[in-house]
Every structure is written in C-alpha cells, then in structure tokens.
Amino acid sequence: MRLRRDHLIDLRPLTTSPAFARMWVGSTLAGLGGQLTIVAIMLHMYDLTASTFAVAMIAVAGLVPMIVAGLYGGMLADAFDRRRVALVAASITFASTAVLMILTWSGGETVAWLYAIAVVNSAANSVVMAARQAIVPRLIPRELLPAASALGGITMGIMVSVGPAAAGLLVAFTGYGWTYTIDLVLMSALFLGLWSLPSIRPEGAVVRPGLRSLADGWRFIRGAKNTRLQFILDIVAMTFGQPTALFPAIGAVLLGGGAITTGLLTAAIAVGAFFSSLFSGPIARYPLHGRGIERAIIAYGISIALFGAVLLAATFGLLAPDRIGEDSANIGLIALAAVALAGSGAADNVSSIYRNTMVQAAVPDAIRGRLQGLFIVVVAGGPRLGALYAGTLATVTALWFPPLLGGFVIVGLVALLVRLAPAFRAYDAARPTP
C-alpha cells in the first residue's frame, strides 16, 4: 500500500493552496470545452473543403498571431496584475467562440470565418496561458512545482481525451452548433477560477511592454542555456512528431470511422498524458530534469514512428475490412494506432512536467511572464509547424510517411543536441540553473 501511494500523483498543491485549486478546476473545465471547439473546427473545415491541407492550415494561420500574442502577453504579465491580464484575454476567447456559435446556428459559417476565429482564439489563449503559468509559482512553494505540473498533465489528459472524443460524438449526432454552445458553457468556469484569485503583480523591477522589455527577455534567454535547450528540444519534437492534422483524413480514407476515429485518435494522446500524471509520484521526485527531458522526448519519437508504421500497415490493407468509410473501420489498426499515440502522450507529458518546472523554478519572478510567454509560443507554435510539416508532406507522399520519418528524426536530433550539452543532462532541480 505504501508503494502504491508513492507512485500516485502528489495532490498537495491542491490542499496547500485553495487559490491554485480553484484556478486548476476552472482551467480544466474551460480547457475541456476548448478542445470541443478545436476538434469541431478541424472537422468543420474538412466537411467544407475535403482537404487535409486546409485542415493543417488552421494551425498554420494562427502561428504568427499566436507568437506575437504569446510574447506580448508575457510582457503584459511582467508589467501588470497577472490575474487581470488573464481575465481580459479569456474574455476575448469567450466572445470569439460566441461569434462562431451564432454563425453556425444561423448557417453563416464559412472557411474564412473558421480561419479567423481559430486565429483569434489561438492568440488570446496564448496570453491566458502565459499569465496563468506565471501565477503558479506565487501560489505554491517551489518543491511542489513538479507536482503542480503533473496536475497540469491531468488537466491536459481530461481535456484532450474527453474533449475530442466528445467532439466527434457531438458532431456526428448533434452537429456543430451544439458543440460550440457547450464550449461556451464550460468556458465560464475559467472566469470563476481566475476571478477568485488575489491580485498578483510581478515582483522586482517592472519594465513596461515594448522593445526594452522584449530585449531584456532576449538577453536573459541567451544566457540561460538550460532553458534555451529545452525550448529547442520541444520544437524538434513538435515539428516532426505532431500528426493530428492528418487525423480527419486518416479517419475518412485510411482507417475508417470518420469523425469518431478522429476523436478517438486525438483522445488516445491525452489518455497517455493522463495516466503518466496519475502515476507521476516517482516522476515528480526525480531531480535530474534535463536527463528526464531527453529520455522522455526520445520515447516520444519512438512512439510517433510506431504510429507511422501502423498507418503503413493500413496502406497495405492489413486487418482491413472489405470497405473503408465512416461506417466501416479497421478496428484492429485503430487500436494499435491509439496505443502508439497514448505512448506519445505519456512521454510528452513527462517532458512537459520537467520543462515547465524548469521555467517556473529557475527563472526570476520579474521576468517569468516573458519566459512563460516564450514557453507558450514554443509549446503551441511547435504543433503548428508540425501541422505544416505533416500536412504538406502527406499531400505529396502518403499519410504514413510524415510520422514514420519524423519519429526517427526526433530520436536522432535529440540525442545529438543533448550530447553536445553535458550541463543540461546534469541539471539538478535542487539547484535550479536557468
């Protein structure tokens, strides 16, 4: 029984800080609704265009606005009350989703509107996340930051397992209008979580948003070798190992099952993240975070390569029924693909626990918002580069080729980059060094 408790997630951040607990609950419910809309927009775009490239471009179109918003949001979080910054940005997301809901119910949705709303939501959410993550170290002690990051994995697991699966079912049986409406209802929990926080202003010297603030952040990251390398490693993983833009086409023409398969494949990633957080006791206690990041991202690359191998098997008709379509699916290969994706989700979550803790523990509070903004740009921007890589390469080759090639690229590049940085592998959470 003792061993079992030691292996389960550490819940002390929730019991130590009621403010953190409220923010965590609100963020989880709002994130669940957000995933409904993210997956529904992908399916909506595929219904309107029948183009995998058009689906991939949803993510790509939001890349530059998201980068600008993430960086500027980080500067705002280092200059003003972080609670207020998060509330204003969350209000923009709420209004944007409300517009999408109204357009859908009235039959006025178009490809252009889907792109525009996806871009606005992406930018506003970057600001919310930058401010919210900069708040966390002010609510709980440093030794509980890995446990708080693991709770973030629980949030992500719930969001991306229940959300996409529910989105697939809602779209299939009720339509897009109800899906976007439910998102709005769940999003209201985010306001409750943020509104109940105390005022949280940055500590130390405050620099107004602008070029000087951005230059200060740039100078810091140039000297912060460990933080910089973990950003680079995550970009590598997300650029070459993010096949979600391919899921609608995989469900439609390769594995079958249509929207339900799209939701299940997306959910499988989060199931892996959820269980890796649920049994994160040893992960949170492991002090060598640099080495943990390296091993987790290599495991991620292997899982993505295995997913590509499953798609290759589907291309040759392995275990396939006589016909592939929305009503006829390759159940055996869908299950194997889900297992591979669950492995990728678990590995990515372990990496995220260590990467997030490194930023929160090693970066001074006065500049933490800007580094969290950059962290969000990397975390959210990497998958958009991945969508461009996967969508473009799949268009000119085959659906199985981007993940299979990308998995091998990730393993090779990560092993090389970490080998060239021995200080990163020796990073010790007891003595955090940016």
N, C-alpha and C positions, 0 to 999 in steps of 0.2 A: 504493500500500500504506500509506503514511503517513496519507493522508486517511481510509482505512478504519479504521485503529486509533484515530484521533482521534474517530471517530464512534461507536465501540463503548463499551459500559459500562466504567467505571473499576472494576477489581477490587481496587484497593489496600486497601480496608477489610478484605478477607478475608485478604490476605497480611500486612498490618501488625499485625492483632490476631487471634491464634488463638482467643481467648475470644469475640470478636464472630463469627468464622466458625462456631464450634460452635453459638452461640445462633441464628445465621441458618439453619443447616441444620436444627436441631431445630424452629424455628418454622415453616419451610417444610413439613416433613413433617406436623407436627401440624395446621397450617392446611389442608393438603390433606384430611386426614381430617375436619376440622371442616366443610369445605364439603360433603362427602358427607352429613353429618347435616343440615346446613341445608337443602339441596335435598330430601333424602328426607323431612324433616318437612313441607315445603311440599306435596309430592306426597301424602304420607300423609294430611294434613289434607284435601286436595281429594278423595281417594278416600273418606274418611269422611263428608264433608259435601256435596261437589259445589258448593261455594260459594267464589267468588273473595273475597268479603268475609271469610269465615272464614280464608282463607289470609293476607289482609292483616292480620288481627287478631293473627296470630302475632307479627309485628313490633311492632305497637302495644302488645300486652300486656306486652312486655318493656321498654317505653320508660322508665317511671318507675323500676323496679328498676335498669335499666342506668344511668340518670342518677345515682341515689343511689350505686350501686357505683362508678361512674367517679370521682365527686367524692371519696368516702371512700377509694377505692383510691389516688387521688393524694395524699391527706393521709397515708395509711399509708406511701407511698413516700418522703415527705419527712420521716418520723419514724423509720423502722426500716430494717433491711437490705433493700434493694430486691430482692435475689436471693430472700430468704426470703418476702417478700410475694408474689412471682410464683409461687413453688413451692406455697404454700398455696392460692392461687386456682386454679392449674392442677389441683390435686388435687380440688377441688370439681367442676370441669368433668368430670374423668375419672369421678368417682363418679356424677354425674348421667347421663352418657351410658351408663354401665354399667347403670343402672336402666332406661333406655329400651330397651337391648338385651334385657335379661331379660324385660321386659314384652312386647316384640314376639315373642320366641321362644315365650313361654307363651300368646300370644293375649290378653293382658290390656290391650293399649293402648287408650286412649280419647281423645276430644277433649280432655278436661280434663288428662289426663296429658301429651299433646303440648304443650299450652299451658304447663303447669307446668315441664316440662323445658327448653323453649325459653327461658323466663324465667330459670331458674337459670343456664343456660349463658351467656346474654347478660350477666348481671350478673357472673359470675365471669371471663368473658373480658375484660370492661372493666378489671377490676383487673389481670389479667395484662398487658394491652397498656400500661396506664399505667405500671406498674413497669418493663416491658421497654424502652419507649421512653425513659424517664428514665435508664436504664442506658447507652444507646448513647453519649452524649457523653463518658462516663467511660472508654470503651474505645478510642476513636479520636480523632485530632486534628480540630479544628474544620474545617479546609479539606477534610476528606474526608467531612463530613456530607452534602453533596448526593449524593455517590456512594453513601453508605450508604442514603440514602432511595431512590435508584434501584434498589439491590439489593432494597429492600422492594417495589418495583414488580415485580421479577422473581418474588419470593415470591408476591405477590398474583396475578400472571399465571398462575403454576403452579397456585396454589390454586383460582382461580375459572375456569380454563379446563379443566384436567384434572378437578378435583373435580366440578363439576356435570355434565359430560358423562359421567364415570364413574358418577355417582349415577343419572342417567337410565337408563344401560345396566344397572347393577346392579339397580335397582328393577324394570326391565322383565323381566329374565331370571332373577334370583335371589330377589328380594323384599327387604323392608325389614330383616329380621333380619340378613342377611349385610352389608348396607350399614352398619348401626350397629356391627357387630362389627369390620369393617375400620377404622372410625374409631378405635376403642379401640386397636387395634394401632399405627396411625400416631401416635396421640397420645402414646404412650410416648416418642417421640423428643424431645418438648418437655421432659420431665424430664431427659433426658440433657444437653440443651443448657443448661438452667438450673442443674442440679446442679454442672456443671463450672466455673461462674463463680466468681470470688473474691467475698468479702463486699464489698458496695458500699453504704456508708452515706452519707446526704446530707452535703454539705459546708456549713459555715456554721451559723448558729443553727437549732436544731431546735425545732419547735413541735409539741406533741402533737396528735393528731387531735381535732377538736372545733370549736366555733364560732369560737374565736380563729384557728385555722389557716385555716378557710374564709374568715373576714373578711380575713385577710392576702392570700389569693389574690384575693379580690374587689377589694380596694384596688389590687392590682398590675394587674389586667386593666383597671380603669377608667382607669389612666394609660398603658396600653400600647396606643396607638391602632392601630398596625400589626397587632399580634397580634389585637386585638379585631375589626378589619375582616375579616381573613382568615377568622375563625370565622363571621362573618355571611355572607360570600360563599359559604362552603361550605354553610351551612344553606339558603341560597336555591337552590343547585344541586341539593342532595339532596332538598329538599322538592318541588320542581316537576319534577325530572328523574330520578326513580327508579321505573321501571315494572316492576321484577322481580316484584312481587306479581301482576301481570297475566299472567305467562308461562304458568302452568298452563292458564288459560282460553284464552289465545291458541293454545296447542298443541292444546287439546281441540276448540275450536269455530271458530277463525278461520283459522289457517294449517295446522292438522292436524299429525299426527305425535306427539301426546300427550306422554308423559314425555321422549321423545328430543328433541323440539323444545324443550321447556322447558330441558333440559340444554344444548343447543347454543346457544340464545339467551343463557343466562347465561354460557356459556363464551366467547362472542364478545366480551363486555365485557373479560374477562381477557386474551384474545389481544391486544387493542389495548394493554392495560396492559403486557403482557409485551414486545411489540416496541418500545413507546416507551421502555421501560427498557433494552432490549438496545442501542438506538441512542441512548443518553442522554448520550454524551460532550459534545456542544455544549450540551445542556440543563443539565448539572451545572456547566458553566463559565460560563453566563450569569449575571451578577451582579445584575441588576435583578429581584429575585424578586417584588416587588409587581406590576410590569408583566407578568411571566410568569404570575402567578396570574390576572390579569384576562383576558389573551388565552386562556389555557387554558380558563377557565370559560365564556367566550363560545363557544369552539369546542365545548365540551360541550353547551351549549344548542342550538346548530345541529344537532348530531348527534342529539339526542333528538327535535327537531322532525322531522327526516328519518325517524326510526323511526316516529313517529306518522303521517307521510304514507304510509309503506309499509303500515301497518295500515289506513289509509283506503282505499288501493287494493285491499286484500284484501276489505274490506267490499263493494266494488263488483264483486267476482269477477274481478279482473284476474289472468290467468295461472292461474286456479284449475282443478283437475280437476273432474270431474262430481260428486264427493262428497268432503267433508272429514271426516276422522276420524283415529283413531290409526293406521290402516293406509293412509291416503291423504292426502298432504300437498301443499301448494302450494310446491314446491321452489324455484321462481324467487323468490318473495317472501320465503321463509325466508332465502335467500342475501342478498337486498338488506337485509333486517332485520338480519342478522348483521353486514353491512358497516357499517351505521349505528351499531350498538351497539359494534362494535370501535372506531369513531372516538370514541365517547363514553368508552370505557375508556382510550384513549390520552390524551385530553385531561384526564380526571380524574386520571390518574397523573402527568402533568406538573404539574398544580396541586398534587397531594399532595407531590411532591418538594420544591417550593418552600415549601409551607405547613409541612411537617414540619421542614425545615431552619431556617425562621424561628423556630419554637418552640425547637428544640434549641440554636440558636446565640445567640439574643438574650435568652433567659430565664436568670437566675442559677440555679445548681445547687440552692440551698436551697429554691427554690420551683418547680423544674422538674417535680416529681412532680405537684403540684396543677394546673399548666398542662397537663401531658400528660393528666391525668385529664379536664380540661375539653375538651382536644383530642379525646380518645377519645369523650366524650359527644357532641360535635358530629359527628364522623365517623360514629359508629354510630347516633346519635339522628336525624340528618338523614334517612337512608333509612327509618326507621320513620315519621317524619312523611310522607315520600314515599309509603310504602305506604298510609297512611291517605288521603292526597290521591288517589292513583291508584285505590285500591280503591273508595272512596266515590264518586268522580266517574264511574268506569266503570260502577258499579252503576246510576246514574241517567241516564247518557248512553250511551256506547259505548266499546269498548276502545281505539279510536284517539284519542279526544278528550283524555284526560289528558296523554299525551306531546306531542301536537301543540301544545296550548295551553301546556303547561309549558315547552317549549323557547323559545317566544317571550317568556314571562315572564322566564326566566333571562337572556336576552340584554339585555332592556330594563333590568331591575333592576341587574344587574352594571355595565353601562355608566354608569348614573346614580350608583350608590354610589361607584364609583372616581373619577368626575369630581368628586365633592364632597370627595375626599381626595387632593390632589396629593402629599402626603408619602408616601402608600402607593405611588404609581406610581414615586416616586424612590427607594424603599428599595434600598440597596446592601448586598450580602452582605459586602463588605469592611469595612463599618462597621455591624454589626447593631444596630438600634434597636428595642426591643420596642414 
